[in-house]
Amino acid sequence: MQTILIADDDKAIADSTAIFLRKEDYNVLFAYDGLAALDVLDKNEIHLILLDIMMPKMDGIAATMKIRESKNIPIILLSAKSEEVDKIVGLTVGADDYITKPYSPLELIARVKSALRRYVHLGDISTSSDVIVIDGLEFDALNKRVRIDGAEIKLTPIEYKILKLLCENPNRIFSAEEIYQKAWNDDVFISDNTISVHIRNIREKIEINPKKPKYLKVVWGLGYKIEKN
Protein backbone atom coordinates (compact mmCIF):
# COMPACT_ATOMS: atom_id res chain seq x y z
CA MET A 1 0.00 0.00 0.00
CA GLN A 2 1.34 3.42 -0.94
CA THR A 3 1.53 6.09 1.73
CA ILE A 4 0.69 9.74 1.16
CA LEU A 5 1.66 12.51 3.54
CA ILE A 6 -0.80 15.40 3.80
CA ALA A 7 0.97 18.47 5.14
CA ASP A 8 -1.62 21.19 5.74
CA ASP A 9 -2.29 23.33 8.81
CA ASP A 10 -6.02 23.34 8.04
CA LYS A 11 -7.06 20.11 9.77
CA ALA A 12 -10.54 20.14 8.24
CA ILE A 13 -9.10 20.18 4.70
CA ALA A 14 -6.54 17.53 5.61
CA ASP A 15 -9.21 15.25 7.08
CA SER A 16 -11.57 15.61 4.10
CA THR A 17 -8.70 15.00 1.66
CA ALA A 18 -7.73 11.86 3.57
CA ILE A 19 -11.25 10.45 3.17
CA PHE A 20 -10.96 10.45 -0.61
CA LEU A 21 -7.43 9.09 -0.62
CA ARG A 22 -8.37 6.22 1.67
CA LYS A 23 -11.24 5.31 -0.63
CA GLU A 24 -8.56 4.73 -3.26
CA ASP A 25 -6.68 2.44 -0.84
CA TYR A 26 -3.88 4.84 0.02
CA ASN A 27 -2.45 4.98 3.51
CA VAL A 28 -2.47 8.55 4.84
CA LEU A 29 -0.24 10.34 7.35
CA PHE A 30 -0.60 13.93 8.55
CA ALA A 31 1.57 16.92 9.42
CA TYR A 32 0.25 20.35 10.34
CA ASP A 33 3.35 22.45 9.78
CA GLY A 34 6.46 22.28 7.62
CA LEU A 35 8.85 21.07 10.29
CA ALA A 36 6.46 18.30 11.32
CA ALA A 37 6.24 17.25 7.65
CA LEU A 38 10.01 16.80 7.49
CA ASP A 39 9.92 14.77 10.70
CA VAL A 40 7.18 12.45 9.40
CA LEU A 41 9.06 12.07 6.12
CA ASP A 42 12.25 11.16 7.96
CA LYS A 43 10.58 8.44 10.04
CA ASN A 44 8.28 6.84 7.46
CA GLU A 45 8.34 5.52 3.91
CA ILE A 46 6.33 8.12 2.01
CA HIS A 47 5.46 7.76 -1.68
CA LEU A 48 3.94 11.21 -2.30
CA ILE A 49 3.49 14.49 -0.41
CA LEU A 50 0.55 16.88 -0.63
CA LEU A 51 2.20 20.02 0.68
CA ASP A 52 0.36 23.22 1.54
CA ILE A 53 2.30 26.37 0.68
CA MET A 54 1.19 28.51 3.63
CA MET A 55 2.06 26.69 6.87
CA PRO A 56 3.53 27.73 10.21
CA LYS A 57 7.14 27.08 11.34
CA MET A 58 8.23 26.24 7.78
CA ASP A 59 6.24 27.00 4.64
CA GLY A 60 5.75 24.62 1.73
CA ILE A 61 8.40 26.30 -0.44
CA ALA A 62 11.12 25.96 2.22
CA ALA A 63 10.00 22.40 2.96
CA THR A 64 10.20 21.49 -0.73
CA MET A 65 13.75 22.81 -0.92
CA LYS A 66 14.74 20.81 2.15
CA ILE A 67 13.11 17.61 0.87
CA ARG A 68 14.84 17.90 -2.50
CA GLU A 69 18.23 17.88 -0.80
CA SER A 70 17.87 14.14 -0.26
CA LYS A 71 14.60 12.76 -1.65
CA ASN A 72 13.10 12.43 -5.10
CA ILE A 73 9.50 11.53 -4.22
CA PRO A 74 6.63 13.43 -5.92
CA ILE A 75 5.54 16.69 -4.30
CA ILE A 76 2.18 18.28 -5.15
CA LEU A 77 1.72 21.77 -3.76
CA LEU A 78 -1.64 22.89 -2.39
CA SER A 79 -2.20 26.60 -2.92
CA ALA A 80 -4.80 29.35 -2.90
CA LYS A 81 -5.48 31.28 -6.10
CA SER A 82 -3.73 34.32 -4.64
CA GLU A 83 -0.46 32.37 -4.40
CA GLU A 84 0.29 32.24 -8.15
CA VAL A 85 3.86 33.48 -7.69
CA ASP A 86 4.43 30.88 -4.97
CA LYS A 87 3.31 28.13 -7.36
CA ILE A 88 5.99 29.09 -9.86
CA VAL A 89 8.60 29.34 -7.12
CA GLY A 90 7.52 25.93 -5.85
CA LEU A 91 7.98 24.33 -9.26
CA THR A 92 11.32 26.06 -9.59
CA VAL A 93 12.68 24.58 -6.36
CA GLY A 94 11.50 21.06 -7.15
CA ALA A 95 7.74 20.50 -6.76
CA ASP A 96 6.22 18.33 -9.46
CA ASP A 97 2.74 19.81 -9.67
CA TYR A 98 0.25 22.01 -7.85
CA ILE A 99 -3.47 22.05 -7.15
CA THR A 100 -5.39 25.25 -6.46
CA LYS A 101 -7.80 25.30 -3.52
CA PRO A 102 -10.64 24.56 -3.46
CA TYR A 103 -10.03 21.42 -5.53
CA SER A 104 -12.44 18.67 -6.47
CA PRO A 105 -11.88 15.11 -5.21
CA LEU A 106 -11.72 13.86 -8.80
CA GLU A 107 -8.97 16.33 -9.69
CA LEU A 108 -7.04 15.49 -6.54
CA ILE A 109 -7.14 11.74 -7.16
CA ALA A 110 -6.24 12.16 -10.85
CA ARG A 111 -3.20 14.29 -10.00
CA VAL A 112 -2.07 11.90 -7.26
CA LYS A 113 -2.36 8.83 -9.49
CA SER A 114 -0.57 10.57 -12.34
CA ALA A 115 2.31 11.65 -10.10
CA LEU A 116 2.68 8.19 -8.60
CA ARG A 117 2.68 6.57 -12.06
CA ARG A 118 5.52 8.86 -13.10
CA TYR A 119 7.48 8.06 -9.96
CA VAL A 120 7.02 4.29 -10.09
CA HIS A 121 7.50 3.96 -13.84
CA LEU A 122 10.25 6.48 -14.55
CA GLY A 123 11.62 4.22 -17.24
CA ASP A 124 8.39 3.14 -18.87
CA ILE A 125 8.98 4.63 -22.36
CA SER A 126 10.56 1.95 -24.51
CA THR A 127 13.91 2.71 -26.09
CA SER A 128 16.12 1.02 -28.64
CA SER A 129 19.10 1.57 -26.33
CA ASP A 130 19.39 1.71 -22.57
CA VAL A 131 21.93 4.52 -22.76
CA ILE A 132 21.49 7.62 -24.91
CA VAL A 133 24.61 9.70 -25.42
CA ILE A 134 24.40 13.20 -26.89
CA ASP A 135 27.86 14.77 -26.72
CA GLY A 136 28.55 15.10 -22.98
CA LEU A 137 24.95 14.29 -21.98
CA GLU A 138 24.43 10.64 -21.01
CA PHE A 139 20.92 9.39 -20.30
CA ASP A 140 20.93 5.91 -18.75
CA ALA A 141 17.35 4.62 -18.84
CA LEU A 142 18.25 1.21 -17.40
CA ASN A 143 19.75 2.62 -14.20
CA LYS A 144 17.68 5.83 -14.30
CA ARG A 145 20.74 8.07 -14.18
CA VAL A 146 21.70 11.22 -16.01
CA ARG A 147 25.29 12.40 -16.32
CA ILE A 148 26.86 15.54 -17.73
CA ASP A 149 30.51 15.12 -18.66
CA GLY A 150 30.64 12.12 -16.34
CA ALA A 151 29.09 13.85 -13.32
CA GLU A 152 25.73 12.49 -12.17
CA ILE A 153 22.94 15.03 -11.70
CA LYS A 154 19.73 14.79 -9.67
CA LEU A 155 16.37 15.27 -11.37
CA THR A 156 12.86 15.28 -9.95
CA PRO A 157 10.52 12.61 -11.38
CA ILE A 158 8.86 15.05 -13.77
CA GLU A 159 12.19 16.55 -14.88
CA TYR A 160 13.42 13.03 -15.60
CA LYS A 161 10.31 12.25 -17.61
CA ILE A 162 10.59 15.42 -19.71
CA LEU A 163 14.28 14.94 -20.40
CA LYS A 164 13.70 11.29 -21.28
CA LEU A 165 11.08 12.24 -23.83
CA LEU A 166 13.34 14.83 -25.45
CA CYS A 167 16.49 12.67 -25.41
CA GLU A 168 14.69 9.77 -27.03
CA ASN A 169 13.57 12.08 -29.83
CA PRO A 170 16.62 14.31 -30.52
CA ASN A 171 16.02 17.30 -32.82
CA ARG A 172 12.26 16.76 -32.69
CA ILE A 173 10.34 19.80 -31.48
CA PHE A 174 7.67 19.18 -28.84
CA SER A 175 5.12 21.84 -27.99
CA ALA A 176 4.43 22.60 -24.33
CA GLU A 177 1.09 20.85 -24.64
CA GLU A 178 2.68 17.71 -26.12
CA ILE A 179 5.25 17.59 -23.33
CA TYR A 180 2.55 17.94 -20.71
CA GLN A 181 0.39 15.19 -22.25
CA LYS A 182 3.29 12.74 -22.50
CA ALA A 183 5.19 13.54 -19.31
CA TRP A 184 2.16 14.02 -17.07
CA ASN A 185 0.15 11.34 -18.91
CA ASP A 186 -2.79 13.72 -18.85
CA ASP A 187 -4.84 15.13 -21.73
CA VAL A 188 -5.93 18.20 -19.77
CA PHE A 189 -3.24 20.83 -20.42
CA ILE A 190 -2.62 23.24 -17.53
CA SER A 191 -0.42 26.09 -18.79
CA ASP A 192 2.77 26.97 -20.65
CA ASN A 193 4.16 28.34 -17.37
CA THR A 194 4.29 24.91 -15.77
CA ILE A 195 6.34 23.50 -18.65
CA SER A 196 8.64 26.52 -18.95
CA VAL A 197 9.52 26.36 -15.25
CA HIS A 198 10.46 22.68 -15.47
CA ILE A 199 12.45 23.30 -18.68
CA ARG A 200 14.34 26.08 -16.92
CA ASN A 201 15.07 23.78 -13.99
CA ILE A 202 16.44 21.08 -16.30
CA ARG A 203 18.62 23.62 -18.08
CA GLU A 204 20.08 24.81 -14.79
CA LYS A 205 21.16 21.23 -14.12
CA ILE A 206 22.47 20.07 -17.51
CA GLU A 207 23.82 23.24 -19.14
CA ILE A 208 27.16 24.90 -18.39
CA ASN A 209 25.57 28.21 -19.39
CA PRO A 210 21.75 27.97 -19.18
CA LYS A 211 21.41 31.30 -21.03
CA LYS A 212 23.30 29.81 -23.98
CA PRO A 213 22.16 26.18 -23.87
CA LYS A 214 24.06 23.47 -25.70
CA TYR A 215 21.44 20.73 -25.38
CA LEU A 216 17.96 21.93 -24.44
CA LYS A 217 16.82 24.52 -26.98
CA VAL A 218 13.71 26.66 -27.28
CA VAL A 219 12.24 26.95 -30.77
CA TRP A 220 10.26 30.16 -30.36
CA GLY A 221 6.56 29.77 -31.08
CA LEU A 222 6.88 26.01 -31.51
CA GLY A 223 8.30 24.35 -28.42
CA TYR A 224 11.41 22.60 -27.12
CA LYS A 225 13.96 20.07 -28.32
CA ILE A 226 17.20 18.34 -27.41
CA GLU A 227 19.66 19.29 -30.12
CA LYS A 228 21.95 16.63 -31.50
CA ASN A 229 24.43 17.42 -34.23
Secondary structure, 3 states (H helix, E strand, C coil): CCEEEEECCCHHHHHHHHHHHHHCCCEEEEECCHHHHHHHHHHCCCCEEEEECCCCCCCHHHHHHHHCCCCCCCEEEEECHHHHHHHHHHHHCCCCEEEECCCCHHHHHHHHHHHHHHHHCCCCCCCCCCEEEECCEEEECCCCEEEECCEEECCCHHHHHHHHHHHCCCCCCECHHHHHHHHCCCCCCCCHHHHHHHHHHHHHHHCCCCCCCCCEEEECCCEEEECCC
